[in-house]
């Protein structure tokens, strides 16, 4: 599965790094709960994205950025 777009080199359609997720949330002035609600996710999943335990789908990251204008 090395040719999967989310596992290849970093680019506009790659998974955001945990640091970017946290920085984006903080820049938007949101709590983890508010951020997770914004992208129709659970608080626990958002926490896992920020901890690096799971990768956020690029589409959800783009949705978050569009909704927060970050």
C-alpha positions as CSV (number, residue, x, y, z in Angstrom):
1,X,0.0,0.0,0.0
2,X,2.9,2.3,-0.4
3,X,1.2,4.0,-3.4
4,X,-1.7,5.2,-1.2
5,X,-1.8,9.1,-1.2
6,X,-1.9,9.4,2.5
7,X,1.3,7.3,3.0
8,X,3.5,9.0,0.4
9,X,5.6,12.1,0.5
10,X,4.1,15.2,2.2
11,X,2.0,17.4,0.0
12,X,-1.3,19.2,-0.1
13,X,-3.3,16.0,0.3
14,X,-1.2,14.4,3.0
15,X,-2.1,13.8,6.6
16,X,-1.4,16.8,8.9
17,X,1.2,16.4,11.6
18,X,-0.1,16.3,15.2
19,X,1.7,19.6,15.9
20,X,-0.1,21.2,13.0
21,X,-3.5,20.0,14.3
22,X,-2.9,21.4,17.7
23,X,-1.4,24.7,16.4
24,X,-4.4,25.1,14.1
25,X,-6.9,24.5,16.9
26,X,-5.1,26.9,19.2
27,X,-4.8,29.5,16.5
28,X,-8.6,29.3,16.0
29,X,-9.1,29.7,19.7
30,X,-11.0,26.4,20.1
31,X,-11.0,23.7,22.7
32,X,-10.6,20.1,21.7
33,X,-14.3,19.6,22.2
34,X,-15.2,22.5,20.0
35,X,-12.8,21.5,17.3
36,X,-14.0,17.9,17.2
37,X,-17.6,19.1,16.9
38,X,-16.7,21.4,14.1
39,X,-15.5,18.4,11.9
40,X,-18.2,16.0,13.2
41,X,-15.8,13.9,15.2
42,X,-15.5,12.7,18.8
43,X,-13.4,14.4,21.4
44,X,-11.4,11.2,21.9
45,X,-10.5,11.0,18.2
46,X,-9.4,14.6,18.2
47,X,-7.2,13.9,21.2
48,X,-5.7,10.9,19.3
49,X,-5.0,13.1,16.3
50,X,-3.2,15.7,18.5
51,X,-1.3,12.9,20.3
52,X,-0.2,11.3,17.0
53,X,-2.0,8.0,17.8
54,X,-4.1,8.3,14.7
55,X,-3.7,10.2,11.5
56,X,-6.3,12.8,10.6
57,X,-7.7,12.4,7.1
58,X,-6.6,15.2,4.8
59,X,-10.3,16.0,4.0
60,X,-11.1,16.6,7.6
61,X,-8.1,18.8,8.0
62,X,-9.2,20.8,4.9
63,X,-12.7,21.0,6.4
64,X,-11.3,22.3,9.7
65,X,-9.2,24.9,7.9
66,X,-12.1,26.1,5.8
67,X,-14.5,26.4,8.7
68,X,-11.9,28.2,10.9
69,X,-10.3,30.2,8.0
70,X,-6.8,29.2,9.3
